[in-house]
Amino acid sequence: MGTAWAQVASLVGPESAKVKILDVYETVNLHIQDGKLKEASELANTHLATQPRDPQMRFLKGVIQHSQGQIQDATATFTLLTQDYPELPEPYNNLGVLWSAQNQPEKAREALEMALRLYPDYATAHENLGLTYLMLARQSYEKARKLLPVYAATSLGLKIDQLTLMLNQPPNKTSNTKTSNPSSKPGQNQP
C-alpha cells in the first residue's frame, strides 16, 4: 500500500516524535467514513491526476460518487473499471447495486453473476443477487397480472405484495443492497 502520498493523521501521546502516517487510500477511506466526501473526492482526483489507471483509487472514486448521489458518474466509473480490470469482482458488485437502484435488474443480475464467477465466495454479491432475483420475480408477476387482469385479486396479487414487502424490508438489514466495503482494495474481498 506504500505510496509517496502520506498525511500526518495524529500525534500519539505526549511524544511529538510519534506520528501515525496514513497513505492516500487510508486517508480517502477515512474521509468517506467521516462523511467528508468533498475532501475524499479532491484527494482522489489529485491522486488520479498522476496515476489515472490506479484501480484502487478509481474504485474509491466510484464509491465517493455513489455516496454523493452521482449515480450516472458512479455507474460510468465502475463500468470502466470492469472493462480495464475484468478480473476484479468488487466493481461488478457495485455496478450491480447501481443497476438495481436504477430499476434495471437484468443488468444488475449480469454484473452480480460476473462478480460471483470471479469470486464464488463473495457473500455480499450473493446477497445482492438474491435481492435482484426478488426484483425480477416481482417484475414477472406484475407482467402476468397485466396480461391476465382476472388474477390481480387472487394469489398473484398476494405474491406481488409479498415480494414488494421482502424487497422493502430485508431481514436484519437497514438497506436493500450492499456495495463493496470501500476500505477493501479491489481484488481483496473481506468477509
trRosetta pair geometry for C-beta under 8 A, 3 or more apart (Angstrom, degrees):
i j d omega theta_ij theta_ji phi_ij phi_ji
1 23 5.4 176 145 37 98 158
1 25 6.2 -101 -158 39 108 134
1 26 7.6 67 164 -32 140 101
1 185 8.0 -138 -94 -64 100 135
2 23 6.7 -147 -128 -97 26 142
3 6 7.4 167 84 -54 78 72
3 23 4.9 104 34 -159 105 115
3 24 5.5 -60 87 11 150 106
3 25 7.6 123 0 -10 142 92
5 23 6.1 87 87 -167 87 66
5 24 3.6 32 98 -51 144 112
5 27 7.7 -110 141 23 116 136
5 47 6.4 -39 -45 -100 158 105
6 21 4.8 -10 -167 -171 119 110
6 22 6.9 144 -155 71 63 42
6 23 6.2 -42 -98 -103 67 51
6 24 7.8 -81 -69 -43 31 69
7 21 7.3 138 61 -156 36 62
7 22 5.4 -29 60 63 89 94
7 24 7.6 100 -12 -89 107 53
7 27 5.1 70 32 -91 137 144
8 11 7.9 16 172 -58 114 69
8 19 5.3 -50 -138 -171 98 132
8 20 7.7 106 -161 68 55 54
8 21 6.8 -42 -99 -101 49 64
9 19 7.6 135 42 176 66 82
9 20 4.7 -52 57 90 112 100
9 21 7.1 163 1 -116 96 14
9 22 4.7 79 -51 -15 124 115
9 27 7.5 -147 -85 -96 102 88
9 30 7.7 142 -129 -31 121 174
10 19 7.4 168 83 -150 38 65
10 20 5.4 12 51 35 80 113
11 16 5.7 -28 -147 -128 134 60
11 18 6.8 100 -166 82 64 73
11 19 6.0 -41 -104 -100 57 73
12 15 7.3 -13 88 63 73 88
12 18 4.3 -72 59 119 102 119
12 19 7.1 178 4 -99 90 21
12 20 6.2 91 -41 -33 114 97
13 18 6.1 31 46 56 102 140
15 18 4.9 64 94 2 105 105
16 19 8.0 16 173 -58 52 91
22 26 4.1 -126 -165 91 100 122
22 27 4.8 128 118 -59 125 84
22 30 7.1 -25 -163 -7 163 138
23 26 5.3 92 53 14 68 102
23 27 7.0 -132 100 -6 32 95
24 27 5.6 -57 -145 39 31 113
24 28 6.2 33 157 -19 67 105
24 43 6.4 -176 -158 166 92 110
24 47 5.2 127 166 -89 152 139
24 57 7.4 -6 120 -95 120 119
25 28 5.9 -53 -147 36 29 109
25 29 6.3 31 153 -18 63 108
25 56 5.9 -24 -109 141 129 129
25 57 7.0 -113 -93 -78 84 77
25 60 7.0 -168 -139 -46 75 151
25 185 7.5 -3 -167 -88 153 93
26 29 5.6 -55 -148 38 31 114
26 30 6.3 34 153 -21 65 104
27 30 5.7 -51 -148 34 31 111
27 31 6.5 32 153 -18 63 104
27 43 6.2 -118 112 176 114 163
28 31 5.7 -54 -151 36 33 112
28 32 6.4 35 150 -21 66 104
28 40 5.0 94 -156 -148 71 84
28 43 5.3 -156 -85 95 88 124
28 44 5.5 85 -125 -66 137 91
28 47 7.8 -70 -53 4 135 146
28 57 7.3 123 -2 -128 169 80
28 60 5.1 58 129 166 140 151
28 64 7.8 -75 -177 -59 106 124
29 32 5.6 -53 -149 34 33 112
29 33 6.2 28 155 -15 67 107
29 60 7.1 -92 -69 -124 70 127
29 182 5.8 168 -123 122 84 98
29 183 4.8 84 -152 -103 140 75
30 33 5.7 -56 -144 41 31 109
30 34 6.0 21 158 -10 66 112
31 34 5.9 -63 -141 46 27 104
31 36 4.1 -87 -158 79 80 104
31 37 7.1 141 145 -86 97 24
31 39 4.7 -137 -140 92 135 103
31 40 3.6 178 104 -67 125 90
31 43 6.8 148 2 23 157 135
32 35 7.8 37 176 -68 28 23
32 36 7.7 -77 -52 58 20 66
32 37 6.8 58 -114 -98 57 68
32 40 5.0 90 -59 -110 71 160
32 60 7.2 -126 -46 -161 143 96
32 63 6.3 13 -134 121 149 119
32 64 6.3 -109 -99 -87 106 79
32 67 6.6 168 -150 -16 93 168
32 182 5.3 -72 111 110 161 157
33 182 7.8 -162 -55 72 81 122
33 183 7.6 25 -55 -61 123 112
36 39 4.3 -10 150 34 111 119
36 40 6.0 129 100 -24 75 91
37 40 5.4 -53 -142 39 35 115
37 41 6.0 38 157 -23 67 106
37 64 5.7 143 -155 -156 90 88
37 67 5.6 -160 -106 106 131 119
37 68 5.3 159 159 -72 149 98
38 41 5.8 -55 -148 36 27 111
38 42 6.4 27 154 -19 63 106
39 42 5.8 -53 -146 35 31 111
39 43 6.3 27 157 -14 65 108
40 43 6.0 -61 -149 40 27 107
40 44 6.1 27 155 -19 65 111
40 60 7.4 -125 175 160 109 109
40 64 5.2 -168 113 -107 118 125
41 44 5.7 -56 -143 39 29 111
41 45 6.1 27 158 -18 65 109
41 61 7.4 86 -128 -133 67 75
41 64 5.1 161 -79 161 82 146
41 68 7.4 26 -63 -44 136 147
42 45 5.9 -57 -145 38 27 109
42 46 6.3 30 155 -21 63 107
43 46 5.7 -52 -147 34 30 113
43 47 6.4 29 155 -17 63 106
44 47 5.8 -58 -150 38 30 110
44 48 6.1 23 155 -14 66 111
44 57 5.6 163 -148 -174 83 95
44 60 5.7 -152 -110 103 128 109
44 61 4.7 161 157 -83 141 86
44 64 6.2 -151 8 -3 157 153
45 48 5.7 -57 -140 42 30 108
45 49 6.5 46 154 -35 63 98
45 61 7.5 103 -66 -113 64 120
46 49 5.8 -45 -156 16 30 117
46 50 7.7 6 155 1 57 100
47 50 6.6 -75 -167 43 34 94
47 51 6.1 -35 162 44 74 105
47 54 6.8 -62 141 48 106 155
47 57 5.1 -133 106 -137 129 156
48 51 6.4 -82 -122 73 33 64
48 52 5.4 67 179 -109 77 53
48 54 6.5 -129 -104 41 70 109
48 57 5.6 -167 -68 123 90 129
48 58 6.8 104 -109 -76 125 71
48 61 6.7 16 -46 -57 148 144
49 52 7.2 23 -124 -68 12 86
51 54 4.2 50 130 -35 112 118
51 57 6.9 95 92 30 110 145
53 58 7.7 -38 -173 -34 25 134
53 84 7.0 -152 -149 178 89 144
54 57 4.2 34 104 26 121 110
54 58 6.2 160 88 -17 63 88
55 58 5.5 -57 -141 41 32 113
55 59 6.1 39 157 -25 66 104
55 81 6.3 107 -144 -142 88 100
55 84 7.2 -166 -93 104 100 115
55 85 4.9 41 -111 -33 140 161
55 88 6.4 175 174 -44 142 159
55 186 5.2 -90 138 53 111 142
55 187 7.8 56 110 -12 140 115
56 59 5.7 -53 -152 32 28 114
56 60 6.6 26 151 -15 62 105
56 185 5.0 -38 -112 -140 116 89
56 186 5.9 -150 -93 16 59 93
57 60 5.4 -49 -147 38 38 112
57 61 6.3 46 150 -25 66 100
58 61 5.4 -47 -149 31 34 116
58 62 6.7 37 150 -19 62 100
58 77 6.3 -174 176 -172 84 99
58 80 7.4 -102 179 94 136 109
58 81 5.6 166 119 -85 123 108
59 62 5.7 -53 -157 33 33 112
59 63 6.7 34 146 -18 65 103
59 78 7.9 64 -124 -102 62 75
59 81 6.2 92 -79 -121 74 157
59 88 7.8 -111 -79 154 130 151
59 90 6.4 37 -144 105 136 126
59 91 6.3 -110 -109 -74 95 92
59 94 7.9 139 -155 13 85 155
59 180 7.8 -45 -178 79 121 132
59 182 7.8 172 131 -135 94 69
59 185 7.8 118 54 -160 151 46
59 186 4.8 -179 -58 -46 155 115
60 63 5.4 -49 -149 34 39 114
60 64 6.3 42 150 -21 67 101
60 182 6.0 90 -120 -164 75 101
61 64 5.6 -50 -149 35 34 114
61 65 6.4 36 151 -20 65 104
61 77 5.7 -146 102 -147 99 148
62 65 5.6 -50 -145 36 33 112
62 66 6.3 34 155 -19 65 104
62 74 4.9 101 -163 -149 73 75
62 77 3.8 -168 -86 104 94 130
62 78 4.8 104 -148 -55 152 83
62 81 6.9 -70 -32 -14 147 139
62 91 7.2 82 44 -124 168 88
62 94 6.3 101 130 127 129 150
63 66 5.8 -54 -149 37 30 112
63 67 6.3 30 152 -18 64 109
63 74 7.8 100 -66 -133 13 115
63 94 7.3 -88 -81 -130 73 150
63 179 6.7 150 -118 136 88 145
63 180 7.9 -95 -86 72 116 83
63 182 4.3 118 -172 -102 168 118
64 67 5.7 -58 -148 39 30 111
64 68 6.2 22 155 -13 65 111
65 68 5.8 -63 -147 42 29 107
65 70 4.1 -81 -169 75 83 114
65 71 7.9 162 142 -73 95 15
65 73 4.5 -128 -159 101 138 107
65 74 3.8 -179 101 -69 112 83
65 77 6.0 143 23 3 149 143
66 69 7.8 50 178 -65 30 17
66 70 7.2 -85 -65 60 23 69
66 71 7.0 60 -120 -103 63 54
66 74 4.1 96 -62 -122 76 161
66 94 7.1 -112 -48 -172 156 113
66 98 6.8 -108 -108 -85 115 107
66 179 6.6 120 114 -78 163 161
70 73 4.0 -15 148 38 114 121
70 74 5.8 128 95 -24 78 90
71 74 5.8 -56 -143 39 28 110
71 75 6.1 32 156 -22 64 106
71 98 6.1 155 -161 -151 86 101
71 101 6.6 -133 -133 105 132 130
71 102 6.7 147 161 -68 136 106
72 75 5.6 -52 -146 35 30 114
72 76 6.4 30 154 -18 63 105
73 76 5.7 -54 -150 37 32 111
73 77 6.3 34 152 -21 65 105
74 77 5.5 -52 -146 35 33 113
74 78 6.3 24 159 -11 67 106
74 94 7.6 -104 166 153 108 114
74 98 5.9 -168 107 -101 109 141
75 78 6.2 -59 -145 42 27 102
75 79 6.1 31 155 -23 64 110
75 95 6.8 92 -139 -133 65 77
75 98 4.8 -176 -87 144 87 147
75 99 7.6 109 -124 -63 114 66
75 102 7.6 18 -79 -27 144 146
76 79 5.6 -55 -143 36 29 114
76 80 6.4 28 159 -17 64 105
77 80 6.1 -58 -152 36 27 107
77 81 6.5 28 150 -19 62 107
78 81 5.4 -50 -147 35 37 116
78 82 6.5 38 154 -20 66 100
78 91 4.6 170 -156 -165 82 88
78 92 7.8 163 171 -69 109 22
78 94 5.1 -144 -112 94 146 107
78 95 4.2 -171 127 -70 131 90
78 98 6.7 161 38 8 146 144
79 82 5.9 -54 -153 33 32 109
79 83 6.6 27 150 -16 64 106
79 95 6.3 114 -69 -118 62 130
80 83 5.6 -57 -149 38 36 111
80 84 6.0 21 158 -9 71 111
81 84 6.0 -62 -136 47 29 101
81 85 5.7 -33 -179 42 69 103
81 88 6.8 -63 157 70 104 134
81 91 3.9 -151 101 -115 126 158
81 186 7.3 -137 -178 -109 131 160
82 85 7.2 -72 -115 68 18 63
82 86 6.0 53 177 -106 60 62
82 88 7.6 -126 -103 66 53 91
82 91 5.0 -157 -59 111 78 123
82 92 5.7 97 -104 -73 121 76
82 95 6.4 -24 -35 -25 136 156
82 111 7.6 -89 -90 -133 159 96
82 114 7.6 56 -149 117 127 149
83 86 6.9 7 -135 -64 16 90
85 88 4.6 25 129 1 113 118
85 91 7.1 109 76 9 103 143
85 186 6.9 71 117 134 149 145
85 187 8.0 -86 165 -52 129 115
87 118 6.5 147 -167 -140 45 123
87 187 7.1 33 115 -103 92 110
88 91 5.5 61 103 10 112 103
88 92 7.6 166 104 -6 66 91
88 118 7.3 42 121 166 10 159
88 186 4.2 10 -156 169 137 114
88 187 4.9 -73 -114 -59 88 84
89 92 5.6 -65 -162 40 48 114
89 93 6.3 48 147 -24 79 103
89 114 7.7 -178 -128 121 71 71
89 115 4.2 95 -168 -153 90 73
89 116 7.6 101 -145 -51 126 25
89 118 4.1 -171 -75 86 97 126
89 119 4.2 -80 -28 12 161 117
89 122 5.6 -135 143 -77 150 156
89 125 6.7 -73 166 -48 116 150
89 187 7.6 122 21 -94 75 43
89 189 6.9 -11 66 -61 126 120
90 93 5.5 -51 -147 32 38 113
90 94 6.3 29 159 -12 70 105
90 115 7.4 94 -68 -132 16 115
90 180 4.0 18 -149 -63 102 172
90 184 7.2 -172 -92 96 150 111
90 186 4.8 -133 45 -121 126 74
90 187 7.3 -89 4 -27 110 39
90 189 7.2 179 -64 -85 99 81
91 94 5.8 -56 -144 43 34 107
91 95 6.0 39 154 -22 66 108
91 186 6.4 12 -30 -124 92 129
92 95 5.5 -54 -144 38 30 114
92 96 6.3 37 153 -24 63 103
92 111 4.7 -176 -170 -179 75 78
92 112 6.8 158 143 -88 95 26
92 114 4.6 -130 -147 89 149 105
92 115 3.8 -171 93 -63 118 88
92 118 7.0 136 21 16 146 135
92 125 7.5 27 100 -117 98 130
93 96 5.6 -55 -154 32 30 114
93 97 6.7 30 150 -19 64 102
93 111 7.4 173 -76 139 16 100
93 112 6.5 65 -114 -113 56 71
93 115 4.5 93 -57 -116 77 162
93 122 6.9 -133 -72 158 132 137
93 124 6.1 52 -162 108 147 108
93 125 4.6 -101 -102 -87 108 93
93 128 6.3 123 -158 35 85 154
93 179 6.9 130 122 -151 99 49
93 180 5.2 103 80 -48 132 100
94 97 5.5 -47 -150 32 37 114
94 98 6.5 37 151 -18 65 104
94 179 4.7 45 -111 -146 88 98
94 180 5.6 -72 -51 11 101 97
95 98 5.6 -54 -149 37 34 112
95 99 6.3 34 152 -19 67 104
95 111 4.4 -135 97 -153 105 150
96 99 5.7 -53 -145 36 31 110
96 100 6.4 35 154 -21 64 104
96 107 7.9 -172 -118 123 55 68
96 108 4.4 89 -162 -160 71 69
96 109 7.5 113 -138 -47 109 14
96 110 8.0 -170 -99 68 94 52
96 111 3.8 -164 -67 90 82 113
96 112 3.9 87 -122 -54 161 87
96 115 6.7 -85 -13 -6 135 132
96 125 7.2 88 40 -137 153 83
96 128 5.6 106 112 136 125 134
96 129 7.4 -33 175 -76 153 68
96 132 6.8 -65 179 -63 109 145
96 177 7.9 -152 114 -165 86 138
97 100 5.7 -53 -151 34 31 113
97 101 6.5 31 151 -19 64 106
97 108 7.4 103 -56 -136 14 109
97 128 5.9 -74 -76 -139 83 140
97 177 4.4 164 -131 135 93 134
97 178 7.1 -118 -97 75 136 24
97 179 5.2 -108 35 -81 166 76
98 101 5.6 -53 -149 36 33 113
98 102 6.5 21 154 -9 65 109
99 102 5.7 -64 -148 45 33 105
99 104 4.4 -85 -173 79 86 103
99 105 7.3 140 130 -94 100 20
99 107 4.1 -139 -151 97 144 104
99 108 3.8 -167 90 -67 112 76
99 111 6.1 147 7 11 139 137
100 103 7.6 33 179 -78 35 25
100 104 7.4 -104 -74 58 22 60
100 105 6.2 50 -112 -98 70 67
100 108 4.2 78 -56 -108 78 156
100 128 7.2 -137 -21 -172 152 97
100 131 7.0 45 -146 111 153 110
100 132 5.7 -106 -93 -94 118 90
100 135 6.5 -177 -142 -21 94 163
100 176 7.5 -152 136 120 132 118
100 177 5.5 127 77 -55 148 157
101 177 7.2 -116 -53 38 90 139
103 135 7.9 -161 -137 -170 59 132
104 107 4.4 4 136 30 113 116
104 108 6.2 138 96 -23 69 90
105 108 5.0 -54 -141 40 40 118
105 109 6.0 47 157 -27 71 100
105 132 5.1 154 -153 -163 93 83
105 135 4.2 -172 -91 105 142 124
105 136 4.9 -161 128 -63 142 80
105 139 6.7 -159 35 -13 139 141
106 109 5.7 -48 -149 30 29 113
106 110 6.7 30 152 -17 61 104
106 136 7.4 103 -71 -101 63 112
107 110 5.8 -53 -151 35 34 112
107 111 6.4 30 154 -16 66 107
108 111 5.9 -59 -149 38 30 108
108 112 6.1 22 158 -13 67 112
108 128 7.6 -122 174 155 109 103
108 132 4.7 -158 114 -121 119 130
108 135 7.6 35 61 59 145 147
109 112 6.0 -61 -142 42 27 106
109 113 6.0 27 159 -19 65 109
109 129 6.8 85 -129 -140 63 82
109 132 5.1 173 -76 142 74 136
109 133 7.4 95 -105 -70 112 63
109 136 6.7 30 -57 -51 137 138
110 113 5.9 -56 -144 37 25 109
110 114 6.5 27 155 -20 61 106
111 114 5.8 -57 -155 34 30 112
111 115 6.7 34 149 -21 64 102
112 115 5.4 -46 -150 30 38 115
112 116 6.5 31 152 -13 65 105
112 125 5.3 163 -158 -168 83 89
112 128 5.4 -152 -115 101 134 105
112 129 4.2 174 138 -80 139 90
112 132 6.0 -179 17 6 152 154
113 116 5.7 -58 -150 41 34 109
113 117 6.4 42 149 -25 66 100
113 129 6.8 105 -64 -118 62 131
114 117 5.5 -46 -146 30 36 113
114 118 6.6 31 155 -14 64 105
115 118 5.9 -63 -157 39 30 109
115 119 6.6 -39 167 43 66 93
115 122 5.8 -103 146 86 100 160
115 125 4.2 -152 108 -123 130 148
116 119 6.8 -81 -129 72 29 56
116 120 5.8 58 -179 -114 74 47
116 122 5.9 -135 -99 47 62 112
116 125 5.2 -169 -61 121 84 132
116 126 6.7 97 -99 -72 124 70
116 129 6.8 -11 -33 -40 138 152
117 120 7.5 20 -123 -71 16 77
118 122 7.8 32 79 -25 83 141
119 122 4.2 81 103 -44 107 112
119 125 7.4 118 77 18 98 145
119 189 5.9 136 173 -22 158 147
121 189 7.8 160 92 95 87 151
122 125 4.0 30 113 22 117 117
122 126 6.6 157 92 -20 64 84
122 189 5.7 -116 -111 -123 85 157
123 126 5.5 -54 -150 34 34 114
123 127 6.4 34 154 -19 67 103
123 191 6.5 60 10 -145 134 70
124 127 5.7 -52 -150 34 32 112
124 128 6.3 28 154 -14 65 107
124 178 5.0 -106 -152 95 103 120
124 179 8.0 11 169 132 137 13
124 180 6.4 141 95 -96 156 58
124 181 8.0 -160 -53 -23 159 81
125 128 5.7 -55 -143 42 33 110
125 129 6.1 37 155 -23 66 106
126 129 5.7 -55 -146 36 28 111
126 130 6.5 34 153 -22 62 103
127 130 5.8 -53 -154 31 31 114
127 131 6.8 26 151 -13 63 104
127 177 7.9 152 117 -138 94 56
127 178 6.3 25 89 26 131 119
128 131 5.7 -53 -151 38 36 110
128 132 6.3 39 149 -22 66 105
128 177 5.0 62 -121 -147 96 95
128 178 6.2 -124 -63 45 103 72
129 132 5.3 -52 -147 36 35 116
129 133 6.5 41 152 -22 66 99
130 133 5.7 -49 -151 31 32 112
130 134 6.8 35 149 -19 62 101
131 134 5.5 -49 -154 32 38 115
131 135 6.7 42 147 -21 65 100
131 167 6.7 109 -159 -126 88 77
131 170 6.7 -46 -94 -82 115 135
131 176 5.9 136 -164 172 149 84
131 177 5.8 -148 77 -85 154 84
132 135 5.4 -48 -153 32 38 114
132 136 6.5 37 149 -17 66 103
133 136 5.5 -52 -147 38 35 112
133 137 6.3 39 152 -22 66 103
134 137 5.6 -51 -146 35 32 113
134 138 6.4 34 154 -20 64 103
134 163 5.6 173 -174 -158 88 93
134 166 5.6 -125 -152 104 144 121
134 167 5.3 178 123 -75 127 93
135 138 5.8 -54 -151 35 30 111
135 139 6.5 32 151 -19 64 105
135 167 6.4 97 -76 -112 72 137
136 139 5.6 -52 -150 35 33 113
136 140 6.4 35 152 -20 65 104
137 140 5.7 -54 -150 35 33 112
137 141 6.4 30 154 -15 66 106
137 163 5.6 -152 99 -121 107 145
138 141 5.8 -56 -147 39 32 109
138 142 6.2 32 155 -19 66 107
138 160 6.0 95 -145 -140 78 71
138 163 4.1 -173 -79 121 95 138
138 164 6.3 109 -127 -64 137 68
138 167 6.7 -42 -32 -26 150 142
139 142 5.7 -56 -147 38 30 111
139 143 6.3 31 154 -20 64 105
140 143 5.7 -54 -150 35 31 111
140 144 6.4 31 152 -18 65 105
141 144 5.5 -52 -148 36 34 113
141 145 6.4 37 152 -22 66 103
141 156 6.0 174 -165 -169 96 83
141 159 5.3 -145 -131 103 151 113
141 160 4.7 -168 118 -77 130 88
141 163 6.7 153 26 13 145 148
142 145 5.6 -50 -147 33 34 114
142 146 6.6 34 153 -19 64 102
142 160 6.0 102 -69 -122 74 131
143 146 5.8 -53 -152 34 34 111
143 147 6.4 29 152 -16 66 108
144 147 5.7 -59 -146 40 32 109
144 148 6.2 -21 169 30 69 104
144 151 7.0 -41 137 79 96 142
144 156 6.1 -127 105 -149 117 135
145 148 6.8 -78 -134 65 23 70
145 149 6.8 58 168 -107 63 46
145 151 6.2 -123 -116 87 63 95
145 152 5.0 87 -163 -98 104 76
145 156 5.4 167 -82 136 91 126
145 157 6.6 96 -114 -77 133 70
145 160 6.6 -23 -34 -41 144 147
146 149 7.0 6 -148 -71 25 80
148 151 4.7 36 114 9 109 113
148 156 7.7 121 83 -7 110 172
149 152 5.3 -13 -166 -23 57 120
150 154 7.9 21 131 -8 64 121
151 154 4.9 -69 -157 40 62 117
151 155 7.7 -47 -170 52 97 65
151 156 4.3 52 145 16 111 140
151 157 7.3 178 138 -25 66 83
152 156 6.7 -64 -100 83 24 113
152 157 5.2 65 172 -66 47 117
153 157 5.7 -3 -112 2 17 150
154 157 6.3 120 54 14 37 96
154 158 7.4 -76 131 1 39 101
155 158 5.2 -55 -149 39 43 117
155 159 6.2 48 152 -25 72 100
156 159 5.7 -50 -149 31 31 112
156 160 6.7 31 152 -17 63 102
157 160 5.7 -53 -151 34 34 111
157 161 6.4 34 151 -18 65 105
158 161 5.6 -54 -149 37 33 112
158 162 6.3 34 153 -20 66 105
159 162 5.6 -53 -146 36 31 112
159 163 6.4 30 155 -17 65 105
160 163 5.9 -55 -148 38 31 109
160 164 6.2 33 153 -21 65 107
161 164 5.7 -54 -147 36 30 113
161 165 6.4 32 154 -19 64 106
162 165 5.7 -54 -150 36 31 112
162 166 6.4 31 152 -19 65 106
163 166 5.5 -53 -147 37 33 112
163 167 6.3 31 155 -18 66 106
164 167 5.9 -56 -147 37 30 109
164 168 6.2 18 158 -11 65 112
165 168 6.0 -64 -143 43 28 104
165 169 6.1 -31 175 34 66 106
166 169 7.1 -86 -133 62 19 69
166 170 6.9 51 175 -93 62 58
167 170 7.5 -1 -145 -57 22 84
167 176 6.4 25 179 -133 69 124
168 176 7.5 -42 -115 -84 26 115
170 173 4.1 -2 88 44 109 129
170 176 6.2 133 -14 -122 121 52
173 176 7.4 112 121 -92 133 23
175 178 6.9 123 84 -76 112 66
179 182 7.6 28 113 -50 116 83
180 184 6.4 -96 164 59 102 116
180 186 7.9 72 120 -99 161 65
180 189 7.8 -95 -140 -116 112 77
181 184 4.5 73 80 0 104 105
181 190 5.9 -43 42 51 148 117
183 190 7.9 -20 87 15 91 151
184 188 5.5 -151 -177 90 95 87
184 189 6.6 51 166 -126 155 25
184 190 4.8 -151 -87 -3 133 109
185 188 4.4 45 62 28 92 119
